[in-house]
Amino acid sequence: MALRYRQLPGSLPATASTTVVTLFPCLSSGASLHESPPSSASESPSLTKPFRINTCEPSISADSKQLTGTLSLLDATLTRHAEGEWHRLQSLITANHASLSQQNGWTGRPQLLAKWAHITRLDATLTSLSISVDSKPLTEYLSPLDATLTKNRGEGLPVKRLSCSRRGLPLLAILLIAPSFSCAQSPPPGPQEAMVLEQQGKLAEAERVWQSVVARNPRDAAAFASLGVDYSKDQKYPEAASAYGKALAIDPKLPGIQLNLGLAEFKQGHFAAAIAPLKAAVADDPSSMQALTLLGLSCYGSAHFAEAAEHLAVAAKADPANTELHQVLAQSCLWAKNYSCALDEFQHIVQQNPDSPAAHMLMGEALDGLARTPEAITEFEEAVKAGPREPNIHFGLGYLHWKLKQYDEAAAEFKNELAIDPDNAQASAYLGDVAMKNNDSDSAVPLLKKALQSKTNIRVAWLDMGVILAQQGHNQDAIAHLKRAVELDPERPDAHFRLGRIYQAMGNQTAAQKEFDKVRALHEKSEEDVARKISAAPPPLPQ
């Protein structure tokens, strides 16, 4: 059968709609998947289901030779079951044959010879059939034939006088008459009808047609794929993914099926599930920027940042004007700690949008990751000039000063952040830390407590409160706070050192020595990058 399915050129999900428009202008509603309709209904009549005779004009064509051959076949078959009752029917049809031919009351149907050839081959099996009817159904099936013959001026068949003298007359043998004298039955709707409905925008109706097609042929991979496309265009993404999965199971080589499945999973936000089919799509067509970009975005969404950067770098190179794509690539590099890559991408973004506070902030984050903190401060100062009320912009600048132990400048920026956002827990915690370092516990404690009430995972607040409580002689409370600081980052030696000092003061030399051993084993760990202080997780995909 001719290939009917073709891939959906679809779009990215609502969660990344801006990215969709700018990443792929060609991503739009999918076209029909069928390029040509399937073959027509089978040429041979059903041999397992009753074929109801319609009370209408005859619809077969036969010359004298064909009809005579047909009657001979039926006579030989039915005589062995009906004990001669068939002879009366045969004589009546034969008597009318000449009249029917002369009046040309038959319409063309070229399939006649093929049908009866098929019946002849099955003649030997008819005697073994066990389906039976009594005289009432037999009368029902033969009555339209009687009406047809009478209408064509021949002698009618008084079927009520025709009866089976024995039960067990094969129903199939009787119904072999039906295809010869019945009107052609309308085939069920198929791909052609579905495509017409798709063109008319009647997706729900098209979906029902495809459902009927796959119900009739559960092995039709192209029909399942076409059903998936209609579901996807109707934004029924779970149903689309299910249909694509069935198509893939039947025919893994179906063109575009992996891409469509990955796209359906992506649109549901199932980034991890989208990766495998999108990798297969890229393997099938390495030049597909759509598949490559979707794969990179899916890796980013599932926190596989290094892999995301690898795929997005290729896509971004092919689309240098796409700022959103370069920004996601830059974030992928940043969170993969590939700061050189991040810096290159942020420089590209700043060149395209020099007045963007976000671009300068991201540039500063990349520079800080490369241990170029003074340059990072310059970028954050540019960001403050461009957008002085941007969220976290003053905290980021203050944190960079804090890393360089420029505590006065840091405190000023933390206060600026709290003036914009009084609930910024990070700004409160680090302002409290500056106060503690300046031996101002009275100012530090309320700031540290406020930070921990908002966020319980700020390590510097737990550490500072532990130090202050130990200074105040509240050793057990101090130990609890310091242990929480260890839980948040066991690789830093400062909390272990403070715990060792407290245990030593309490006379617990064994516990103290254990903590001091950990201090010696741990190397001094540098402070975290500003990017991870500003945000505990990477930003979501562009909206």
Phi, psi and omega in degrees: 000144181297144179295124184253333189271140167223158191291154177278127177279017182344188182228166178283166188287169178301332180291348179222041188296320180296318178300321182302310186296318185275329180289316185224092175301336182278352181282106181216187181302141183287151176273175179298147183268351184253124181266340176209147182288160178290169178296158182293176181300160183305144179287335185264148180287158177296137178248011181234346183236144177299135177258103184293134179275127178274143177277085184207181180297148177300151184229024176243162177240135180204137171267182186298322182293317181295315182294321179297318179296321179296315181296323180296318179298312181294324180297313181296324182285312188280333180300323183288349179250326190254009173053046173090348179301333182294333185301323180295317178297319180299315183293323180293316179295319180297319180297327181274347187300314182298317180296318181294320180295319181295322183279354181053045182276008182251139178262159188291138173208094188296343184286357188303309184299317181297322181295311185287333173297321178295318180296320180301318180295333181266001186302322184294337183272348187294327184293340182269355181290144185249000180288134185227158177223160173254188188293334182293309176296327179298317177299320182298319183284330184270344182302314179299326177296320178299316180295322181295314181296319180296319181298328180271023173070021175263182180281127181289164180252113178285081189293339181296337179275353180270124180216157178273124178283349177216141177287162180102004176298122183299127180298324182297321181298319177295317187285353174297339176293326191301313181297337183281334188235009184257162172289150177297134181276142178290125179291154177295155180298144183227201183304322181299315178295322179297319180294322177298316179296322178297317179296331179275359181077015181266074186293319181299318179293320178297320178300319181294323178294314179297324177299320178291325179296312182288335175293322179285329181222087183292357179255013181272093183297320181296323179293318176298319179295319179295322176298319179298321179295317179296320175300317182295317178295334178271007179061030174259072191291322176299317179294322179297314180299321178295316180295317178297321179299321178292319177298318181296321180295326180282315184220090181296343182267004182299124185301132174080356187291323180294317179297316181295321177295315178299321179295319179296320178292319179299318182294338176272359185078014178271071188295318180296319180291335182283339189297312185299307179296328179289325174298319178295322179294320178293322178297322179291324183217085182298343181273357182283105178291331177297310180295319182294318180291316177300320178296315178298318179293324178293320176296318177298314181296336178258017173067025172263075194290321180296317178292322177300315181298322180299314182284318184290333178299319179293315181295319181293324178296326179283346182223072187295339182273357184273094185297318182298318180295317179295327179292317177296321176299315180298317178295322178299315179296319182298314183281344171273001182062029173263078192289332178295316176298315181299317181297317178301315183290320180292326175297320177299318181293317180296323178297323180281332183219076186292343181262013182273117176301319181298319181297318179292321177298314180295322176299317178296322179298317179296318179296321178295322177297333178270012180065026176254059188297319177302320177293325177298319178300319179299317179295320178293325176295323175295322179295320179297320178297319183283329182207080187294345181248016176295140180302135174069004184290320178285324177297317180300316178296318179297321181295322178296320175295320180299318180299327180271010180061028175266074193291326180294314178296322179298313181300321180297319181287324177297320178295321177299321180294317180292334176292329177275318183226092183297342182263011180289104186293323180296317179298319178297316183297314184284332172293321175297322178296320177298319179297319179296318179296334176270013179060034178248074183295326181299323178279328185290315188301310181297327178292319180292319178295320178299319180297317182288335175290329180275317182221128185265006183245024179269104189298318185298329179290317177297318181296313183294320178295324177297318180295315182294317180296323178294321178296329180274359178086009178267073190296317182295318177295322179297316179299318180298318180292319181290324177296324177294323177296322177295318179301321182288332177201088183289352183271355179267135185278343189297317180293321177298320179296316180296320177297318179299320179294319180293314179299322179296319178294331180274356178086009179265082186293327181295313179294323180296314181297324179299318180290321179293325176298322179293324179298316181294327182285334183266137173276154178297125183263134180291160179292155182293157176294153180296330180300320182279344174279321180290322182219132179282347181216157179294156179293156179290170176300148183305142180271000000 
